[in-house]
Amino acid sequence: MKKILFFAIFAFAAACSPATKITRSWTSPDKYGGGYSNLYVAAIIGDVTKRQTIEDDVRSKLSTLGIRSTTSSATIRPNFWMSTDLDKNAMMNIVNQNGQDGIMTMTLIDVQDEQRYIPGAMMMGGPMMMGGGWGMGGNFGGHWGMNHGMMMTPGHIVNDRKYFIEINMYDVKSELLVWSAQSKTLNPTSMEKFSSEFAQVVLERMLEEGVIRKQ
C-alpha cells in the first residue's frame, strides 16, 4: 500500500516538474558584480515565428522583474542571423543605440531522439482501497480481499525528444562572454508552453547567479 502510494506521488510530481532544466552553467570572474539590468535579447534561430515567441517571452518575464530589454525581432530584419555577410559592427550599433549593458543570446545546439522502456506497475484498487469488510486472514475471503483490486499494467516503449539550448550573456562594453549555460527540454508539448517555461527557468538561474539584477 505504501509502495503504491509512493509511486503515485512520484508520478504526480514528475508530471508537475518543469520539462526544461539547466544542466550546466559557467560564470566569468569579469562579470559585472551588480548584475545586468538592460538586455538585448536574441534567439539565434532561422524560424522567425519561433524566434519572436522565445524573445517575447524572455522580454515579458524580464519586465516583471523590472529589467529593461529589447529583442532582435523588434530591431533587425528577419534574415539577419542567417545572412552570409553578418556584420558584427552593425549588430553592436543596434545594441548601443538602445543603451543595453548586456547581450543575451539563445541558440539551439542539439536535438536528440531516444527510446526508453517503461516497465509495468502493480496497481491497487477495488475493495482494499474502499476499506470495507473483507477478511484479511488465512482464508479465501482474506486472499480475495487482498488481491482482487490489484492488476499489472503492461510495460511500453516511449519515444523521447530532447532539445539542448545554449544561453550566453555578453558584456556590451568589453564584448566578452561573462556567463554561459545549457538547458535541456524533454518532450515539449507545444511551442508556447516550452517558450514560457524556458524563459522562467533560465531567468531564475540568472537571478540566482547574479547575472541579472531585479529592480
Secondary structure, DSSP 8 states (H G I E B T S, - for coil): -HHHHHHHHHHHHHHHS-SEEEEEEEE-TTS-TT-B-EEEEEE--S-HHHHHHHHHHHHHHHHHTT-EEEEHHHHS-TTTTT-TT--HHHHHHHHHHTT-SEEEEEEEEEEEEEEEEE---EEE-THHHHT-S---SSSHHHHHHHHTTEEE---EEEEEEEEEEEEEEEETTT--EEEEEEEEEES-S-HHHHHHHHHHHHHHHHHHTTSB---
